Every structure is written in C-alpha cells, then in structure tokens.
Amino acid sequence: MRNVFVQCGLNHTLEYGLLATDNFKEEAYKVEHTKYYVPSILLNSDSPYIVIGVDMNREKNDVLRDTYKHNPRIYIWDYAIWHENIKSFTTHGEFGAIREYMGDDEKPRVASVPAITLNTLFSKVYELPDLHDADIRGLHLNIESSEMNALQGVDWEGFPYPDVIRISTYHWHNPDIDMQSRKYCVETLQEKGYELCDDPRDRPTNTNCSTLEFARFYLKR
C-alpha cells in the first residue's frame, strides 16, 4: 500500500514535495523548525510518499510541473477545491476562488478551471496507477478562505480520514470570512474525531495576530 500526501494550495511552491524524495526523512529534518514541518507520525513510512499538489492557477502549476517533471511520485493538478463539482468554475484573483473572499484592494483575475470536492479529489487519487488501495495519510489545505467550502462538501462516509489534516486558518483578504471559516473547520473536524493540536510552529510569524495560522488536527484512534 502506497502512502499519499495531498497539498491543496500551491502558489509556485510544493512544500510537501519533499515527502516524495528518496531521502524524505532527512529532508523533513531540515524543515522541522519551520511552519511547513512534517508531523512525526507521517515519518514512520518505509518508502517515499506519492504527493499530489492541487491549485486553481494553471500558469503557476505549469512552473511546478516543469520543476518536478523528473519525479514520478509527484502530480500537479489544476482544480479549485469547492463544495460541489463544477465542470467550468470561474475563479477570481490570484488566490481567492470567488470575489467575496478577496480583499477590497485586490484586482480580479478571472479564469476558468474545474472545481471538485475533496471526495472527488480523493477518488482521482485512487484512479492513479497502483494507487487503488492508497493510504491518504496527510491533507494540507491552504486555499484562502475556501477551507470552509471544502469541508462543507465532504461526504464523510466516503472520507479517507487522513492521520493528519492541516488547515490554514489565517488569511489577510477578508477577516469576517476568515473567522467564519476557522470556526466551521475547527468545530467540524473535532466533531469527526480529530484533535486540534496547538504548536508554536503553526502560529503566524509576520503578524501580531494571536490566532493559529495553521490548525493541525490528529485523528483520534
């Protein structure tokens, strides 16, 4: 059974691509003090992960596809993560999926990309060669206030329940939406058997904000 890590939200970077390298444990050690650290529970694998990177910006994804073209364990997909499947989804801005999630000073950047639910995303993982029985052990969501939408569209009966879920809970675009999304995500995952872990590395480094930048959840066994 192959281990899989899914990172949604890229912006020219695939921080967890290190998990797809031959020496992934050594690479993880190098970033253990940064906000993109790898929880130790994910390092008990005997072999590298398959890493799936997902973002709605095709142009930036093309850069990553070229960067990782020699690593067959890494896939970069063009999708917006949403609460429903939409064949042609109109996105706005460099980061925000819809205009309401953007800041007042941001200029719309209209583009079209398929939108899919997390369940649909996971089903596409299982369709990859030799991954029909994959163990999706990690999920990272940093999709600029759309985290709430992503969880609202989950069919929990078909959810793979990764060991670790990490969700961005702090954005600078729209504070009101940010607070709503944070509250919904934390309450929903706790109801589904996850435990919120407060780690100093998850807190913002460039602001006086006291909230978490990333909320890390461990599945209670």
PLY file of the C-alpha trace (Angstrom):
ply
format ascii 1.0
element vertex 221
property float x
property float y
property float z
element edge 220
property int vertex1
property int vertex2
end_header
0.00 0.00 0.00
1.39 3.39 -1.02
1.25 6.40 1.29
-0.14 9.63 -0.16
0.05 13.26 0.92
-2.31 15.82 -0.66
-1.45 19.54 -0.64
-4.20 21.91 -1.78
-2.98 25.47 -2.36
0.43 25.91 -4.00
1.30 29.36 -5.40
4.55 28.31 -7.11
5.59 26.09 -4.21
5.00 22.48 -3.21
6.37 22.46 0.30
5.45 18.85 0.97
7.07 17.64 -2.24
9.99 16.66 -0.01
7.95 13.65 1.06
8.30 12.28 -2.47
12.11 12.26 -2.37
14.24 9.18 -1.72
15.70 10.75 1.44
12.42 12.29 2.63
13.17 11.76 6.32
16.41 13.70 6.08
14.66 16.44 4.09
11.91 16.63 6.71
14.53 17.10 9.42
15.82 20.20 7.61
12.43 21.94 7.89
11.33 20.68 11.29
11.56 24.18 12.83
9.58 25.91 10.06
5.84 26.30 9.60
5.90 23.60 6.90
7.26 20.95 9.24
6.25 17.32 8.75
4.39 15.80 11.73
6.41 12.89 13.07
3.52 10.45 12.63
3.98 10.77 8.87
7.65 9.82 9.02
7.08 6.21 10.05
6.83 5.21 6.40
9.46 2.88 4.94
9.19 4.42 1.48
8.61 7.87 -0.04
5.12 9.25 -0.45
3.13 9.97 -3.55
2.47 13.72 -3.31
-0.49 15.36 -5.03
-0.40 19.15 -5.42
-3.63 20.96 -6.31
-4.21 24.59 -7.21
-6.60 26.61 -9.39
-3.84 28.66 -11.10
-2.82 26.79 -14.24
0.10 29.07 -15.09
1.74 28.67 -11.70
1.06 24.95 -11.80
2.90 24.73 -15.12
6.00 26.05 -13.36
5.73 23.33 -10.73
5.11 20.62 -13.31
8.34 21.63 -15.00
10.18 21.77 -11.67
9.14 18.25 -10.69
8.99 16.64 -14.13
11.71 14.15 -13.21
9.95 12.89 -10.07
7.25 10.34 -10.97
5.91 10.41 -7.42
4.64 14.00 -7.77
1.44 15.05 -9.53
0.28 18.66 -10.03
-3.43 19.10 -10.81
-5.46 22.11 -11.94
-8.58 22.26 -9.76
-10.39 24.58 -7.41
-11.42 22.75 -4.23
-15.08 23.51 -3.60
-18.28 22.13 -2.04
-19.57 20.80 -5.36
-18.24 19.60 -8.69
-18.40 22.23 -11.42
-17.02 21.48 -14.87
-16.11 25.09 -15.65
-15.71 27.18 -12.50
-15.00 30.90 -12.80
-12.33 31.92 -10.31
-11.28 35.43 -9.27
-7.94 36.80 -8.17
-4.56 35.19 -7.72
-5.73 33.33 -4.63
-9.43 33.79 -3.86
-11.83 31.40 -5.54
-14.66 33.94 -5.55
-14.85 37.72 -5.33
-16.36 37.68 -1.83
-13.24 36.03 -0.45
-10.89 38.70 -1.81
-9.73 41.91 -0.20
-11.10 45.26 -1.32
-7.77 46.27 -2.83
-7.30 43.09 -4.87
-7.80 43.14 -8.61
-9.96 40.35 -10.05
-8.15 37.86 -12.24
-10.88 35.89 -13.94
-10.03 32.37 -15.03
-11.83 29.09 -15.60
-10.91 25.75 -14.05
-12.85 22.66 -12.93
-13.98 22.73 -9.30
-14.17 19.48 -7.35
-15.00 18.29 -3.86
-12.43 16.64 -1.63
-14.16 13.30 -2.15
-13.84 13.68 -5.90
-10.19 14.63 -5.46
-9.54 11.51 -3.41
-11.31 9.33 -5.97
-8.95 10.68 -8.62
-6.01 9.71 -6.41
-7.30 6.15 -6.20
-7.54 6.06 -10.01
-3.81 6.63 -10.44
-1.65 3.60 -11.37
-1.15 1.23 -8.41
-2.99 3.58 -6.01
-6.41 1.95 -5.86
-5.75 0.99 -2.24
-3.58 4.00 -1.34
-3.45 5.27 2.22
-4.07 9.03 2.10
-2.28 9.92 5.32
-1.95 13.69 5.10
-4.10 16.56 3.84
-2.94 20.17 3.77
-5.48 22.90 2.91
-4.32 26.45 2.29
-6.92 27.75 -0.16
-7.53 31.30 1.04
-10.83 31.11 2.96
-12.29 28.32 0.81
-11.39 25.78 3.50
-14.93 26.07 4.83
-16.37 25.31 1.40
-14.11 22.29 1.09
-15.36 20.74 4.33
-18.99 21.65 3.64
-18.86 19.47 0.53
-17.40 16.38 2.22
-19.25 13.08 2.17
-17.93 11.83 5.49
-18.98 8.24 4.85
-16.57 8.14 1.91
-13.86 10.27 3.50
-10.46 8.52 3.93
-9.78 10.24 7.30
-6.08 11.09 6.93
-3.95 10.77 10.06
-3.11 14.48 9.82
-5.15 17.37 8.46
-3.59 20.80 8.40
-5.77 23.77 7.54
-4.82 27.38 7.05
-6.89 29.46 9.46
-5.41 32.90 8.95
-5.74 34.98 5.76
-5.36 38.69 5.14
-8.06 39.01 2.45
-11.39 39.09 4.30
-11.27 38.85 8.13
-15.02 38.18 8.52
-14.97 35.22 6.14
-11.71 34.11 7.73
-13.32 33.90 11.18
-16.35 32.02 9.85
-14.17 29.52 8.03
-11.88 28.96 11.01
-14.80 28.34 13.38
-16.53 25.96 10.99
-13.40 23.95 10.20
-12.33 23.53 13.82
-15.79 22.54 15.06
-16.44 20.17 12.15
-13.16 18.28 12.41
-13.45 17.94 16.17
-16.94 16.50 15.70
-15.49 14.00 13.22
-12.92 12.61 15.65
-9.95 14.89 15.16
-7.96 16.55 17.92
-6.69 20.11 17.47
-3.01 20.40 18.34
-1.60 23.78 19.33
2.00 24.04 18.16
4.11 27.24 18.16
5.16 26.47 14.59
1.53 26.82 13.49
1.28 30.44 14.57
1.79 33.45 12.28
5.35 34.71 12.02
4.65 38.04 10.30
1.83 39.46 12.39
0.78 40.13 15.97
-2.35 38.06 15.42
-2.85 35.62 18.29
-4.76 33.03 16.28
-3.34 30.00 14.52
-2.03 30.38 11.01
-2.40 26.64 10.50
-4.63 24.41 12.58
-3.17 20.92 12.83
-5.51 18.02 13.57
-4.63 14.47 14.51
-7.18 11.73 14.03
-8.02 10.13 17.38
-7.59 6.37 17.19
0 1
1 2
2 3
3 4
4 5
5 6
6 7
7 8
8 9
9 10
10 11
11 12
12 13
13 14
14 15
15 16
16 17
17 18
18 19
19 20
20 21
21 22
22 23
23 24
24 25
25 26
26 27
27 28
28 29
29 30
30 31
31 32
32 33
33 34
34 35
35 36
36 37
37 38
38 39
39 40
40 41
41 42
42 43
43 44
44 45
45 46
46 47
47 48
48 49
49 50
50 51
51 52
52 53
53 54
54 55
55 56
56 57
57 58
58 59
59 60
60 61
61 62
62 63
63 64
64 65
65 66
66 67
67 68
68 69
69 70
70 71
71 72
72 73
73 74
74 75
75 76
76 77
77 78
78 79
79 80
80 81
81 82
82 83
83 84
84 85
85 86
86 87
87 88
88 89
89 90
90 91
91 92
92 93
93 94
94 95
95 96
96 97
97 98
98 99
99 100
100 101
101 102
102 103
103 104
104 105
105 106
106 107
107 108
108 109
109 110
110 111
111 112
112 113
113 114
114 115
115 116
116 117
117 118
118 119
119 120
120 121
121 122
122 123
123 124
124 125
125 126
126 127
127 128
128 129
129 130
130 131
131 132
132 133
133 134
134 135
135 136
136 137
137 138
138 139
139 140
140 141
141 142
142 143
143 144
144 145
145 146
146 147
147 148
148 149
149 150
150 151
151 152
152 153
153 154
154 155
155 156
156 157
157 158
158 159
159 160
160 161
161 162
162 163
163 164
164 165
165 166
166 167
167 168
168 169
169 170
170 171
171 172
172 173
173 174
174 175
175 176
176 177
177 178
178 179
179 180
180 181
181 182
182 183
183 184
184 185
185 186
186 187
187 188
188 189
189 190
190 191
191 192
192 193
193 194
194 195
195 196
196 197
197 198
198 199
199 200
200 201
201 202
202 203
203 204
204 205
205 206
206 207
207 208
208 209
209 210
210 211
211 212
212 213
213 214
214 215
215 216
216 217
217 218
218 219
219 220
